[in-house]
Amino acid sequence: MTKYFDPDLSEEILETYQGYSLQVFASGRSKLSFHRSHKDRAEYYAVKPKRFREAYRRQYDRSASSMSEHYHLIEQLLAEHPESLVYRVHRKGDSNATADNAHVIVLMEKRRIHVLLGTLHPPMATTNSGHECSAVSTWSQKALPSSMSIWPATSTTGRM
């Protein structure tokens, strides 16, 4: 196990949260909040380093052997969409606390964002509002955003 694995983003802990919110800002950052209660949240930011491919490669080198399924999913997305941007996920307030078991992939050509938490990456669907999102059926019928339109800046919330 690597020290870059964030246990709060493991499938077992994600199942205990009551809900989530995903905000995508016009600046390009994203905020992921997982609700433990009405006021208690686990908050993360997804940001794109200037040399994002090099930063991703460093994460891959240090963690791919212990999180092979997660990195296999990312590599599949990057192979299908080579112009994609790779965002690293870190705890709110500590940009050095990067979680190697969580990534946000922005598909520029499709104007879509993918949130990968461990091995969870569900299929796409379209909501009534026109945003693309999906539900994770492997989480005891609980929902988590997988992808949604990122232009203009937008947000979504839901119950787990």
Long-range contacts (C-beta under 8 A, 24 or more apart in sequence): 1-66, 2-62, 2-63, 2-66, 2-67, 2-100, 4-59, 4-62, 4-63, 4-98, 4-99, 4-100, 4-101, 5-63, 5-66, 5-67, 5-99, 5-100, 5-101, 6-91, 6-97, 6-99, 6-101, 6-102, 8-34, 8-42, 9-44, 9-89, 9-99, 9-101, 9-102, 9-117, 9-118, 10-101, 10-118, 11-117, 11-118, 11-119, 11-120, 11-139, 14-117, 14-120, 14-139, 14-144, 14-160, 15-139, 15-140, 15-142, 15-160, 17-42, 17-160, 18-159, 18-160, 19-157, 19-158, 19-159, 19-160, 20-143, 20-144, 20-145, 20-157, 20-158, 20-160, 21-155, 21-156, 21-157, 21-158, 22-115, 22-145, 22-148, 22-155, 22-156, 22-157, 23-153, 23-154, 23-155, 24-113, 24-148, 24-150, 24-153, 24-154, 24-155, 25-153, 26-152, 26-153, 30-87, 30-104, 30-113, 31-92, 32-89, 32-115, 34-160, 35-160, 43-91, 43-92, 44-89, 44-90, 44-91, 44-92, 44-99, 44-102, 45-89, 45-90, 45-92, 45-95, 46-87, 46-88, 46-89, 46-103, 46-104, 46-115, 47-87, 47-88, 47-90, 47-95, 48-85, 48-86, 48-87, 48-88, 48-106, 49-88, 52-85, 52-86, 52-87, 52-88, 53-86, 55-86, 55-88, 56-86, 56-88, 56-103, 59-88, 59-98, 59-100, 62-100, 63-100, 63-101, 67-100, 67-101, 67-118, 69-118, 69-119, 70-100, 70-101, 70-103, 70-116, 70-118, 70-119, 73-116, 73-119, 73-121, 74-103, 74-105, 74-116, 77-105, 77-107, 77-114, 77-116, 78-105, 81-105, 81-107, 81-109, 81-110, 83-107, 83-108, 83-109, 84-108, 106-150, 107-147, 111-149, 111-150, 111-151, 112-147, 112-148, 112-149, 112-150, 113-147, 113-148, 113-150, 114-146, 114-147, 115-144, 115-145, 115-146, 115-147, 117-144, 120-144, 121-146, 122-146, 131-156
